[in-house]
Amino acid sequence: MKYYLAIDIGASSGRHILGYVENGKLKLKEVYRFENGIENKDGNLTWNIDALKENVIAGIKECGKLGKKPDFVAIDTWGVDYVLLDGDKKVIEPTFAYRDSRTDGIPEKVDEIISRKDLFSRTGIQSINFNTVYQLYADKLSGKLKNAKHFMMIPDYLSYCLTGVMANEYTNATTGSLVNAKTNDWDYELMDMLGLNRQLFLPLSKPATLLGDFSSEIEKLVGFNAKVIHAPSHDTASAVAACPIDDKSVYISSGTWSLIGAENETPTLDFEASKSGFTNEGGVEYRYRFLENIMGMWLFQNIRKNLDKKYTYDEMMEMAMQSDYDKLINPNDSSFTAPESMVEAIKEYLGDKNLPIGDLLKSVYLSLANSYNTAVKTIEKFSNKTIENIFIVGGGSKDKYLNELTSKITGKKVTIGLSEATATGNILSQIMYSENIDLQNARKIVKNSFDIKEIKV
């Protein structure tokens, strides 16, 4: 029996999910979990890249202890963030997190070189101040790029730690507005315009291809060898790969962010789409994920944290369900990006410092569902599609009330049943390589393996 290991790392935690196919059905088992989070280091928001590497290896060791050594391994993480290495292949610290404020004002500086409209027409990526292109330009201005010889997105670097092989994977690279949406390759002309050294960037590798075997050092550490595969290394790309969707469907990958979109064969490069908050990220088989990033469970996570975790998420849901409050927030308002107190930021936005927690939670629920409704209408407009079904995947798909509100407010059928979508898509890419099958046939495994059901309102 072949074992596949998905190492799925999000902004708040990471998991090692072991998978295997039995009687045509994919079976999943979590074998290791660890905490992740943004750290404040000398006034900057950063990632502890060494801790991430250590946990990646520790989880692989755990598979060996269980006697279920994976034949294949692949890593996915969030997008836009990266690691720079010097000529000795040492990490140039710090490894900045996308929520760091060093890019404040940087988009305006880049605007003087290339307009946002022209940038979108080249890359199809909406201009957000944490995009890789802006982070790298900030690094250029600060001098951090001076000694940089190698650039790798976070999952690329972690895969390099396992294999000793450097590569840049396509789907994660597209998130940063440096890949040309028409050629599916680095936009070297754009790099030249911005004064970024094109030698930093390795050729792009497609998902479901081989990176390499464990290095001898890693093999000795974990006690076995395995092949490291390029997953769709952007977690949303993996999640979407797992979704058995069609032309009349949109997906919502519901986690820290709610990423809602359609899978298109061509990019949508009309700048009006960017103004509407939409972007074109790369997917498996060069499909385009035409989507909007909406701040999702991040809101609930921070509210619960502000309340000293006094309530479970289910208890918070019940409080919201008992409220008749109907004022809305914009989930993507900049005041909610990294506030000292999410509760106070929402109260201030709504203009009521004494707002009861139940009402505050109801506002968040309604606001998210209304944001999804607006996004679906935008997708229909720019993609010339009539959407009938919303397929919600990820941890947020377990929120019964949000699912019901989404169906009620959008008037669309809402389908759930794939809470581990990212790990599933990661493993599907390994199976695609191992069994030499395409995405369409890989998705048949999903349909055969999970209890996919419609939400009844």
Residue pairs with C-beta under 8 A, 6 or more apart in sequence:
1 20
1 22
2 20
2 21
2 71
2 72
2 434
3 18
3 19
3 20
3 63
3 68
3 69
3 70
3 71
3 72
4 18
4 19
4 20
4 70
4 71
4 72
4 73
4 74
4 427
4 430
4 431
4 434
5 16
5 17
5 18
5 19
5 60
5 63
5 70
5 72
5 73
5 74
5 226
6 16
6 17
6 18
6 19
6 74
6 76
6 231
6 238
6 422
6 423
6 424
6 426
6 427
6 430
7 14
7 15
7 16
7 56
7 59
7 60
7 73
7 74
7 75
7 76
7 158
7 426
8 14
8 15
8 16
8 17
8 76
8 235
8 238
8 422
8 423
8 426
9 15
9 36
9 52
9 56
9 75
9 76
9 77
9 78
9 154
9 155
9 158
9 235
10 36
10 77
10 78
10 235
10 255
10 256
11 36
11 37
11 38
11 78
11 256
12 35
12 36
12 37
12 256
12 301
13 33
13 34
13 35
13 36
14 33
14 34
14 35
14 36
14 52
14 55
14 56
14 59
15 30
15 32
15 33
15 34
15 423
16 30
16 31
16 32
16 33
16 59
16 60
16 62
16 63
17 28
17 29
17 30
17 31
17 420
17 423
17 426
17 427
18 28
18 29
18 30
18 31
18 63
18 68
18 70
19 26
19 27
19 28
19 29
19 423
19 424
19 427
20 26
20 27
21 27
21 431
21 445
24 445
24 448
24 449
25 445
25 448
25 449
26 424
26 427
26 428
26 445
26 446
26 449
26 450
27 449
28 420
28 423
28 424
28 427
31 59
31 62
31 63
31 66
31 68
32 55
32 58
32 59
32 62
32 63
34 55
34 58
34 59
36 47
36 51
36 52
36 55
38 45
38 46
38 47
38 97
38 99
39 45
39 46
39 47
39 48
40 46
41 94
42 94
44 94
44 96
44 100
44 102
45 96
45 97
45 99
45 100
45 101
45 338
46 94
46 95
46 96
46 97
46 100
47 81
47 95
47 96
47 97
47 154
48 95
49 83
49 91
49 95
49 154
49 157
52 154
52 158
53 158
53 161
56 75
56 158
56 161
56 162
57 161
57 162
57 218
57 221
57 222
60 70
60 73
60 162
60 218
60 222
60 226
61 221
61 222
61 223
63 69
63 70
63 222
64 222
64 223
64 224
69 223
69 224
69 226
70 226
71 226
71 227
71 434
72 226
72 227
72 228
72 229
72 430
72 433
72 434
73 162
73 226
73 227
73 228
73 229
73 430
74 159
74 228
74 229
74 230
74 231
74 233
74 426
74 427
74 429
74 430
75 155
75 158
75 159
75 162
75 228
75 231
75 233
75 426
76 155
76 231
76 232
76 233
76 234
76 235
76 237
76 238
76 422
76 425
76 426
77 153
77 154
77 155
77 158
77 172
77 233
77 234
77 235
78 98
78 154
78 234
78 235
79 153
79 172
79 175
79 176
79 234
79 235
79 236
79 281
80 98
80 130
80 131
80 132
80 135
80 175
80 176
81 95
81 96
81 97
81 98
81 132
81 135
81 153
81 154
82 95
82 132
82 135
82 136
82 151
82 152
82 153
82 154
82 156
82 157
82 176
83 91
83 95
83 151
83 152
83 153
83 154
83 156
83 157
84 91
84 92
84 139
84 144
84 145
84 148
84 150
84 151
84 200
85 91
85 92
85 148
85 149
85 150
85 151
85 152
86 92
86 147
86 148
86 149
87 147
87 149
89 149
89 150
92 144
92 147
92 148
95 154
96 102
96 135
98 130
98 135
99 130
99 337
99 338
100 130
102 135
102 138
102 142
103 129
103 130
103 134
103 135
103 138
104 129
106 129
106 134
106 135
106 137
106 138
106 141
107 116
107 127
107 129
107 134
109 137
109 141
110 119
110 133
110 134
110 137
110 194
113 193
113 194
114 190
114 193
114 194
116 127
116 271
116 274
117 271
117 274
119 125
119 127
119 133
119 177
119 190
120 126
120 127
120 269
120 271
120 274
121 269
121 271
122 180
122 181
122 187
122 190
123 133
123 174
123 177
123 178
123 179
123 180
123 181
123 187
123 190
124 181
124 267
124 268
124 269
124 279
124 280
124 288
125 131
125 174
125 175
125 176
125 177
125 181
125 279
125 280
125 281
126 274
126 277
126 278
126 279
127 177
127 274
128 293
131 175
131 176
131 177
132 153
132 175
132 176
132 177
132 178
133 176
133 177
133 178
133 190
133 194
134 177
135 176
136 145
136 151
136 178
136 194
136 196
137 194
137 196
139 145
139 148
140 194
140 195
140 196
145 196
145 197
145 200
148 197
148 200
149 199
149 200
150 166
150 200
150 202
151 168
151 200
151 201
151 202
152 160
152 166
152 167
152 168
152 202
153 168
153 169
153 172
153 173
153 176
153 233
154 172
155 169
155 172
155 231
155 233
155 234
156 166
156 167
156 168
156 169
156 172
156 233
159 165
159 167
159 211
159 228
159 230
159 233
160 166
160 167
161 218
162 214
162 215
162 218
162 228
163 211
163 212
163 213
163 214
163 215
163 218
163 228
164 212
164 215
164 217
165 211
165 212
165 228
166 202
167 202
167 203
167 205
167 211
167 230
168 186
168 201
168 202
168 203
168 204
168 205
169 204
169 205
169 207
169 230
169 231
169 232
169 233
170 179
170 184
170 204
170 205
170 206
170 207
170 282
171 207
171 232
171 233
171 234
171 237
171 281
171 282
171 283
171 284
172 233
172 234
172 237
173 179
173 186
173 204
173 282
174 181
174 234
174 280
174 281
174 282
175 234
175 281
178 186
178 187
178 190
178 191
178 201
179 185
179 186
179 187
179 204
179 282
180 186
180 187
180 190
181 267
181 269
181 280
181 288
182 267
184 204
184 282
184 286
185 203
185 204
186 198
186 201
186 204
188 198
188 201
191 197
191 198
191 201
192 198
205 211
205 230
206 230
206 286
207 230
207 231
207 232
207 233
207 237
207 241
207 284
207 429
208 229
208 230
208 231
208 284
208 429
208 430
208 432
208 433
209 229
209 230
209 433
210 227
210 228
210 229
210 230
210 433
211 228
211 229
211 230
212 227
212 228
213 219
213 225
213 226
213 227
213 228
214 222
214 224
214 225
214 226
214 228
219 225
229 429
229 430
229 433
230 429
231 238
231 425
231 426
231 429
231 430
232 238
232 240
232 241
232 283
232 284
232 425
232 426
232 429
234 281
234 282
235 253
235 255
235 422
236 253
236 257
236 259
236 281
236 289
236 291
236 422
237 281
237 282
237 283
237 284
237 289
237 425
238 421
238 422
238 423
238 424
238 425
238 426
238 429
239 251
239 253
239 259
239 393
239 394
239 421
239 422
239 424
239 425
240 251
240 253
240 261
240 263
240 283
240 289
240 425
241 283
241 284
241 425
241 428
241 429
241 439
241 442
241 443
242 393
242 418
242 421
242 422
242 424
242 425
242 428
242 443
242 446
243 249
243 251
243 263
243 391
243 393
243 418
243 421
243 425
243 443
243 446
244 391
244 443
244 444
244 446
244 447
244 452
245 251
245 263
245 389
245 391
247 385
248 385
248 386
248 387
248 388
248 389
249 262
249 387
249 388
249 389
249 390
249 391
250 260
250 261
250 262
250 375
250 376
250 379
250 387
250 389
250 390
250 391
251 259
251 260
251 261
251 262
251 263
251 390
251 391
251 392
251 393
252 258
252 259
252 260
252 372
252 390
252 391
252 392
252 393
252 394
252 396
252 397
252 406
253 259
253 260
253 393
253 394
253 421
253 422
254 296
254 297
254 392
254 393
254 394
254 395
254 396
254 397
254 399
254 402
255 296
255 297
255 394
255 395
255 396
255 422
256 296
256 297
256 298
256 301
257 293
257 294
257 295
257 296
257 297
257 298
258 293
258 294
258 295
258 296
258 297
258 331
258 368
258 371
258 372
258 396
259 289
259 291
259 292
259 293
259 294
260 291
260 292
260 294
260 372
260 375
260 376
260 379
261 278
261 289
261 290
261 291
261 292
261 375
261 379
262 289
262 290
262 291
262 379
262 383
262 385
262 387
263 283
263 287
263 288
263 289
263 290
264 280
264 287
264 288
264 289
264 290
264 383
265 287
265 288
266 288
267 280
267 288
267 290
268 278
268 280
268 288
268 290
268 382
268 383
269 280
270 382
272 382
273 290
273 378
273 382
276 292
276 378
276 382
277 292
277 293
277 332
277 375
277 378
278 290
278 291
278 292
278 378
278 379
278 382
279 290
279 291
279 292
279 293
280 288
280 289
280 290
281 288
281 289
281 291
282 288
282 289
283 289
284 429
284 432
284 439
285 438
285 439
287 439
290 379
290 382
290 383
292 375
292 378
293 332
294 331
294 332
294 368
294 371
294 372
294 375
295 331
295 332
295 336
295 337
296 331
296 368
296 396
297 395
297 396
298 336
299 331
299 336
299 342
299 346
299 364
299 368
300 313
300 316
300 361
300 364
302 339
302 342
302 343
303 316
303 342
303 343
303 346
303 357
303 360
303 361
303 364
304 311
304 313
304 316
305 342
306 341
306 342
306 343
306 344
307 343
307 357
311 319
313 399
316 361
317 361
317 365
317 399
317 400
317 401
319 357
319 358
319 361
320 358
320 361
320 362
320 364
320 365
320 401
321 362
321 401
322 358
323 356
323 358
323 359
323 361
323 362
324 362
325 358
325 359
325 360
325 362
325 363
326 362
326 363
326 366
327 350
327 363
328 363
328 366
328 367
328 370
329 336
329 346
329 349
329 350
329 363
329 364
329 367
330 349
330 367
330 371
331 364
331 367
331 368
331 371
332 371
333 349
335 345
335 348
335 349
336 342
336 345
336 346
336 349
339 345
343 357
343 360
346 355
346 360
346 363
346 364
347 353
347 354
347 355
347 360
350 360
350 363
365 401
365 402
365 405
366 405
366 409
368 402
368 405
368 406
369 402
369 405
369 406
369 408
369 409
369 410
370 409
372 390
372 406
372 409
372 410
373 406
373 409
373 410
376 387
376 390
376 410
376 412
379 385
379 387
380 386
380 387
387 412
388 412
388 413
389 412
389 413
389 414
389 415
390 406
390 407
390 410
390 412
390 413
390 414
390 415
391 415
391 416
391 418
392 403
392 406
392 414
392 415
392 416
393 416
393 418
393 419
393 421
394 418
394 419
394 421
394 422
395 419
396 402
397 403
397 416
397 417
397 418
397 419
397 421
398 419
403 414
403 416
403 455
404 414
404 455
404 457
406 412
406 414
407 413
407 414
407 455
407 457
408 457
413 454
413 455
414 454
414 455
415 452
415 453
415 454
415 455
416 452
416 453
416 455
417 450
417 451
417 452
417 453
418 424
418 446
418 450
418 452
424 446
424 450
428 439
428 442
428 443
428 445
428 446
429 442
431 437
431 442
431 445
432 438
432 439
432 442
